[in-house]
Every structure is written in C-alpha cells, then in structure tokens.
Amino acid sequence: MASLLSLFLSLIFASRGLWFAIAQQQPQETLSLLSREDVDVLIDLRQSLRDLPGSDFFSSWRLDSPSAASDACSSFAGVVCSPADDDATLRVTSLTLGSAGSAGSPGLAGTLPSSLANLTLLTQLVLSPGRVSGLIPEELGGARLPSLRLLSLSGNLLSGPIPASLGVLPSLHTLDLSHNHLSGDIPPALLALPSLRVVILAGNGGLSGEIPPVAVPLLHLDLRENNLTGSLPRPIPATLRYISVSNNAMSGSLEALDASFPDLAFLDLSMNGFSGPIPSALFTPRRPPEDEVPPPLAVLLLQRNSLSGPIPEPVEPGAIAKWTVDMSHNQLTGPLPGGLAASGSLFVNHNRLTGTLPSEFVRSLYAGSMTTLYAQHNYLSGLDSPLPIPGGGVAGAAVTPPLPDGVTVCLSYNCMAPLPVGPSGCPASTGGDGSRPSYQCPAFNNGTAIVVTGGGGDLSWDDVEP
C-alpha cells in the first residue's frame, strides 16, 4: 500500500514538473502563462473533484497537454484569468466549477481543496449544483482572498458549519450557500461585512440559533427552510428588496417590520410561530405620493403563524394593486378590510374573520382585477352588496351570476346560507363543506355570546357583531 501511495504522489509531482518545464520553454514575450501558484491549485482541484456520470466539465482540463501551460486560461472550462500587477504572469480571477447554467448537467463530486485560498486574486468562485461534499474550507475566508466578491456553492452536499473566516472577506458582495447540509449558527461577523448585499442560505435545514444583527445595507436575505429560532433581528435594513425566513422555528412579534421599506418587493415569513398583530406599515404606500414609480412590493406571505388582531386597512388601496397576499392559517379577527380588494390574489382562509364581504371584493372579482379570493373557514356572514349580473342590474336570491374566466373564489364554511358563490373554486382540502353550523355563527345567534369550536380549541366571543 505504501508503494502505491508513493507512486501516486510521484505522478502528481511529475505532472507539475512537466507543466513548469513546458512553461519555461514559452517565448518570453508572451503573457499567457499562468502563475506557478495558480497552476498548483488547478492540479489540486483536478485531483479533488471529478465529473459525475453524464458530465464532461473536466474534459477540457488537459493537464498532460504540451500546451497546457500557455493555454490554461483560454481553454480550461470555467477558468478566467487576468494579468498580475507585479509581473508578466497571469492569475486566475474567476473560477466556475461545473457546467453552470447547463440544464440537466449532473455536476461534480468530491471535496473542495483548501488550496483554493492560494488563488489570491480571485473575485468569483462558483460551484455548480452537484454532489460535492465535506466541509467548506476554513481557508476560503480571511485576508488571503481580499478581492473575492461572489462565493456560490449552492446545491451540493456540503456539511458542517459556515466557517467564521467568511466573516473576514472584505469585498464579499454575494454569498450563496443554499441547498446544502450546513448546520450551526450563522457567524455574526458575516452579516457585518461592509460590501455584503446578497445572502442566500436557504434550504440547509440545519442552520440554527438566532439571526445575528444585520449591520450592512443588504438587498437580499434568504434564510428559508432551516431551523432558525428567536425573533426578527432589529433593525432590519430599509434597503432590503427580498426577505424570506419561511419554514423555520422563529417566534415573537413583527414589530421590526413596523417601519418604511421603500424597495421591498418580496416578504415571506410563513410557517413560523410569529404572533401579535400585523404591522400597518406593511400596507402603507412604499413611496412618496409624487413618485410615479409604482410600489415594488408584489408578494406578502404571512401564512401559518399565530398572528392575531384585525387586518390593517390599506391607506391607499391602489398601493397594493396586483399584490399576492397570504395571511391564511392564523388567528386574525374582525372584518375583512375592503381596501384589500385591490390585491390580485388574497388568501385569508382559516382565520376568525367576521362581518360581511365588502362590496369592493364583489366589484373586483367580477371585474377580473382580483383573480383569487380564498376566505373559507371564517365567520363571514354575507355580502355587503348584491351580485351583479351581465348586462347590468343585480342578481336575485336564486341567481348566482358566473364569475369571469380565470377567477377563483372559495367562501365555504362561513356563516353564509346559502353560499353566494358555490364551492367549485375551493381546493380539494376544503372538503366541499357548505356553511358553518348555526350554533357557531353570530349571524345565526343574534350577535349574542357564542362558543366557537375550532382547530384552536374553544373560543368564547362576547357580543360579536353579526
């Protein structure tokens, strides 16, 4: 066994010696020779990683070619070089490992060598999705990679903690370690890097602890599908455009969001244990009235938490036009605000909403400006206004005019008898239920005290308005 290992090592060093011998034979006037340090790293990579069946990424990495020393930067897939500042050699500045962007490419397997940190002029390191496993080398962080702006290792089998040394990369702008098997806490120094703008750690499952304070003007923060606990960090940068902490174990109030986020386009806090009221700031205009640029927020997902209290009335309904809003599976009470009818899709099912369905919803649904309304499993008691009929007029009690094509409404299991719109638009999970039993509905009990039996236990409501 020892002799085999010696033979293997001798072959590696022999290949490196051949490389440098060839490099020394090139004309001095050419500037196409890669530095010796970077050559070593490429050889280490070729020894540490391999193509999965169906991948041919390394087919262009001809380390045994007589011209390899001069052609590495022009013919090796994924390798981009630039001249070094202090001599005539080339240095690797961008490295994409695997066929990034190629649909169906199976990627690479193996481990990442620590010698990657010797590519000291590297600005971009991308590992395509595959089956690369092991730890993220601690050496990738720190002062040895002062120019690294993009680090993307997503969609592999990397495990262990996020190296604390990544919190010392002064130029890091984008970090994507999503969809691996990373575990442990998020290093606090990471979210304090001065150049950091994009953080994607989604889909690891094992990241735990609280989200550290965010001390830089982030644009994109994606931490979904982990095991994070605690409340939202405060303050949340007003610069954020995308926030997702969906499917974690977080709790506490949403007070940190009761502020202005002028560029926020996507907010997903679903499937956690957040409680308390929904901040009214989420439904206020995102930009000054004189600004003609439409508010950017398009998706607001708060479903499957323990949020309570009334839903805030939008200050300017036009500011939420075409939004997708999901507040389902909470403990929200009170009436359904008419201003929410300006949204494109609204999910408020499985709450404790009372009162009637505002006339704004009837108009928006029949105009087709709202395409989806799920309000099943509440305590809504009817409509504010009669349903319109084609050609003008309003429908009688026995007439239910058809909804426009592409519009879906579910009002099952409310306090409406009969339902103004049939259960045909309801998901299969609704079970096709009609109205609630009369004893659960204030509309059927003259507004007096009732006991509502539901998934959250027995709820005593006094003097509920019909």
Buried (B, 14 or more C-beta within 10 A) or exposed (E): EEEEEEEEEEEEEEBBEBBEEBBEEEEEEEEBBBBEBBBBBBBBBBBBBBBBEEBEBBEBBBBEBEEBBBBBBEBBBBBBBEBBEEEEBBBBBBBBBBBBEEEEBBBBBBBBBBBBBBBBBBBBBBBBBBBBBBBBBBBBBBEBBBBBBBBBBBBBBBBBBBBBBBBBBEBBBBBBBBBBBBBBBBBBBBBBBEEBBBBBBBBBBBBBBBBBEBBBEBBBBBBBBBBBBEBBBEEBBEBBBBBBBBBBEBBBBBEBBBEEBBBBBBBBBBBBEBBBBBBBBBBBBBBEEEEEEEBBBBBBBBBBBBBBBBBBBBEBBEBBBEBBBBBBBBBBBBBBBBBBBBBBBBBBBBBBBBBBBBBBBBBBBBEEBBBBBBBBBBBBBBBEBBBBBEEEEEBEEEEBBEBEEEBBBBBBBBBBBEBBBBBEBBEEEBEEBEBBEEEBBBBBBEEEEBEBEBEEEEEEBEEBEB
